[in-house]
C-alpha cells in the first residue's frame, strides 16, 4: 500500500513538473479585428498537436502554449502560414518574415495566403497597401485567397507594410 502511494505521488509530481515545462510565447501586434480573426488564429494554432492559442481581439495578441519550444515554433509557423503576423516575446521563437518579395520595383504583384475574413481585414489591407509609395490600387476582397496590387512600387515595401499592420502572405510570380 505504501509503495502504491509513493508511486502515485511520484507520478503526480512528474505530471506537475512536466506541465511546468510548457513553453509559452506571446505574439503581439497581430491583426485581430473580429471574432472571425480570433477563430482563424485559434484554428491555425490548433493544427499543431499539443499547441493551444489564447487569442485576444482587445490587445491584438496570440498567446501560444505548447509542451516544448519546437512545438511552439511549429504553432507560430502555422499562424504565419494562415496570414497572421506579429512580434514574438521569446527571441528563440522566430516569426518568419519570408514573403517571397525580392525588393524590386514592380507594376503588379499577386499576394496569396493573407488572412481576409471580413470587411475590417479588407479595409486594413486597402489602407496599408495604398499608403505605400507608388501603389495605385489593390483587388483585396473578403474571403479572397489572393489579390493583386498595382502601380509602380517596391514589392518588399508592400509586404513590410502589411507585416507592420499584423498581416502577412506570399508574393507569387
C-alpha positions in Angstrom: 0.0 0.0 0.0 2.8 2.4 0.9 4.6 1.6 -2.4 1.4 2.4 -4.3 1.0 5.7 -2.6 4.7 6.6 -3.2 4.3 5.6 -6.9 1.1 7.8 -7.3 2.8 10.7 -5.5 5.8 10.4 -7.9 3.6 10.2 -10.9 1.7 13.4 -9.8 5.0 15.2 -9.2 6.2 14.2 -12.6 3.0 15.4 -14.2 3.2 18.7 -12.4 6.9 19.2 -13.4 6.1 18.3 -17.0 3.3 20.7 -17.1 5.5 23.4 -15.6 7.9 22.9 -18.5 5.4 24.1 -21.1 6.6 26.8 -23.4 4.5 29.9 -23.7 5.1 32.7 -26.3 3.1 35.8 -26.8 2.8 37.2 -30.3 1.9 40.8 -30.2 0.8 43.4 -32.8 -1.2 40.8 -34.7 -4.2 42.0 -36.8 -7.1 40.6 -34.9 -10.1 42.8 -35.7 -13.1 40.5 -35.1 -14.4 37.1 -33.9 -13.6 35.5 -37.3 -9.9 36.6 -36.9 -9.9 35.0 -33.4 -11.4 31.8 -34.9 -8.8 31.8 -37.7 -5.8 32.3 -35.5 -7.1 29.7 -33.0 -7.7 27.2 -35.8 -4.2 27.8 -37.3 -2.5 27.0 -34.0 -4.8 24.1 -33.3 -3.4 22.4 -36.4 -0.3 21.6 -34.4 -0.7 18.7 -31.9 -0.2 19.9 -28.4 -0.4 23.6 -29.1 -3.1 25.9 -27.8 -3.8 29.6 -28.5 -5.4 32.3 -26.4 -6.3 35.0 -28.9 -7.2 38.4 -27.7 -9.0 40.8 -30.0 -8.7 43.5 -27.3 -4.9 43.7 -27.3 -4.1 42.1 -30.7 -2.2 39.2 -29.2 -2.0 35.5 -29.7 -0.5 33.6 -26.7 0.6 30.1 -27.6 1.2 27.4 -25.1 2.9 24.2 -26.2 4.7 21.3 -24.5 8.1 22.4 -25.8 9.8 25.1 -27.8 9.8 23.1 -31.0 6.0 22.6 -30.9 5.6 26.3 -30.1 7.7 27.2 -33.1 5.5 24.9 -35.3 2.4 26.7 -34.0 3.9 30.1 -34.7 4.8 28.9 -38.2 1.2 27.7 -38.7 -0.1 31.1 -37.5 2.1 32.9 -40.1 1.0 30.5 -42.8 -2.6 31.5 -42.1 -1.7 35.1 -42.8 -1.2 36.5 -39.3 2.0 38.3 -38.3 3.4 39.9 -35.1 6.3 40.1 -32.7 7.4 37.2 -30.6 8.0 37.7 -26.8 10.6 34.9 -26.9 13.7 35.5 -29.0 14.2 31.8 -29.6 10.7 31.5 -31.2 11.1 33.2 -34.6 8.4 34.8 -36.7 9.3 34.1 -40.4 9.3 37.3 -42.4 9.8 35.5 -45.7 7.2 36.6 -48.1 8.9 35.9 -51.5 9.3 39.7 -52.1 12.5 40.4 -53.9 12.9 44.1 -53.1 12.4 45.1 -56.7 10.2 47.7 -58.5 7.1 46.1 -60.0 4.0 47.3 -61.6 1.8 44.5 -60.3 2.1 41.6 -57.9 -0.2 38.9 -56.6 -0.4 38.2 -52.8 -1.7 34.9 -51.6 -2.4 33.4 -48.1 -3.2 36.7 -46.4 -6.0 36.5 -43.8 -9.1 38.3 -45.2 -12.0 37.1 -43.2 -14.1 40.3 -43.1 -14.6 43.9 -44.2 -12.3 45.2 -41.5 -9.5 43.0 -42.7 -10.0 44.2 -46.3 -10.1 47.8 -45.1 -6.9 47.3 -43.2 -5.3 45.9 -46.3 -6.5 48.7 -48.5 -5.3 51.4 -46.1 -1.9 49.7 -45.6 -1.2 48.8 -49.2 -2.4 52.1 -50.7 -0.1 54.1 -48.3 3.0 52.5 -49.9 4.6 55.0 -52.3 3.7 54.1 -55.9 0.8 51.8 -55.2 -2.3 52.9 -57.1 -4.7 50.1 -56.1 -5.5 46.6 -55.0 -8.2 44.0 -55.5 -8.4 42.6 -52.0 -11.9 41.3 -51.1 -13.5 39.4 -48.2 -12.5 35.8 -48.3 -10.2 36.1 -51.2 -7.4 33.5 -51.5 -5.3 36.0 -53.5 -5.4 39.6 -54.7 -3.4 41.9 -56.9 -1.6 45.2 -56.0 -0.9 47.6 -58.9 1.1 50.7 -59.6 4.9 51.3 -59.8 6.3 50.2 -56.4 8.8 48.1 -54.5 7.3 44.7 -53.7 9.1 44.4 -50.4 7.8 47.8 -49.2 4.2 46.4 -49.6 5.0 43.2 -47.7 6.8 45.1 -45.0 3.9 47.5 -44.6 1.4 44.5 -44.3 3.6 42.8 -41.7 3.8 46.0 -39.7 0.0 46.0 -39.8 0.0 42.4 -38.3 -0.8 40.6 -41.6 1.4 38.6 -44.0 1.1 36.5 -47.1 3.2 35.3 -50.0 4.1 37.0 -53.2 3.5 34.8 -56.3 5.2 35.3 -59.7 
